[in-house]
Amino acid sequence: MKFKKTNSLLNVLLILVLVFGLAGCTTQKSSEKDTAAVEYPTKPVHYVLPFEPGGESDITARLQQKPLEEILGTSVIVQYMPGGGGALGWQQLVTDTQPDGYTITGSNLPHIIVQPLVRDDTGYETDQLVPIYYFQATPNILAVGKDSPINSVDEFVAYAKENPGAVTLAGSGSYSANHLGVLEFNKVAGIETTYIPETGSGGAVPQLLGGHVQGLMTYTTMGVSYSKDLKILAVASDERVTSLPDVPTFKELGYDYVEGAYRGISGPPGLSEEIVNQLAEAFKEINAQPEYLAKMKEMGFEVLDYGPEESKKLIEEKKVYYTKILKDLELID
């Protein structure tokens, strides 16, 4: 009987050792997991822009760079990968980027929606990009050079009707907000103009200043930056924008035309929710900094705060909207 009792006690002790041992292992694994999450980032983060320097994405990234480094505690390297109206950079993001959070790429609407709908060679699909944060927007503007004889939208339309197809408008990217804007305005105004795509807004303005095109379908930011060189005829927003208070909307002038771009940051397929949320919080924190906010608004940006879920919802809503626009323009069936 004594042997049996001792054996029972040993069994109890063994069970207790196993229970606490497993609990310890679980705690250790949980701790290791938490530590891994906290340790990101441990090396520089590459912030890729799929456009040329000098445009809206670049301006924003440069303003974000220093505060982002301070928040993340690591270097942030801004890089450029122009091509295909942004498609080259987005293709690279979804096909050749590790989902570790060390490469993030600027993403633009409507570009990432429209390009896969109308082209077979984009190399990416909209849903492959993992939205992290959408932080700014800019309406389109129609502008001509300071020395142009055209002084109003009505005069521009009259000239375009007299010279069908001859009027050239430069803008940023193919199947972008500027490109679609030209096609939409052509339809609304009953005119035919020719769109000249550049690899970014920073490349479009010199085309006008150099006399290579007759006008621009660009963004409010370029209107602010080049106010001494441009005559801004109208802005494609529902209401006048604070950065260009004297510029009428197309709607005010009788043209039912509203268009512009949304900009944010995306990651590659498979990027973890933890890293997405950590980066989203960093961009949210930057958006709350008074100095950053003041500079953005002064330059003609509308500052947005769309986190990962809000960004997904925005993209889905815009998919529906742009599918209809493309069908109306007979660009898709």
Summary of the structure (lengths in Angstrom):
residues: 333
radius of gyration: 26.0
end to end distance: 87.7
largest distance: 113.2
contacts: 1154
relative contact order: 0.16
helix: 48%
strand: 20%
